[in-house]
């Protein structure tokens, strides 16, 4: 991630020196950070894709959320 910021920030700095402006370094730094974060998300992924290419449904056919049955353990503890 750091290399993207340095490369694009450096390109912005060079443009600033060449065009005698002061904002291309900021644009280049933000662009480098954005591209670096995008590449990390693409490479490692935020969430594993579901098998079979379809999205899992957490709802029952009646369109109501299903509940754990009986004396089930939940994330917050026993019901």
C-alpha angles and dihedrals in degrees: 000000000000093000092057091053092047096046097045093037088051091050089051091048091052091049089049091053093045096046095033094236133127108216107065092079089059092046091048093048093050091045091050092049092048094049092046093052090046092052092049091051092047093048100043100020127220094241132009111254114246116258116260095028095266126113115248115241119224093190131086121237090265088062093245122123113255119239129210109267125247117324096358127161115243132188092266094046138270119341 
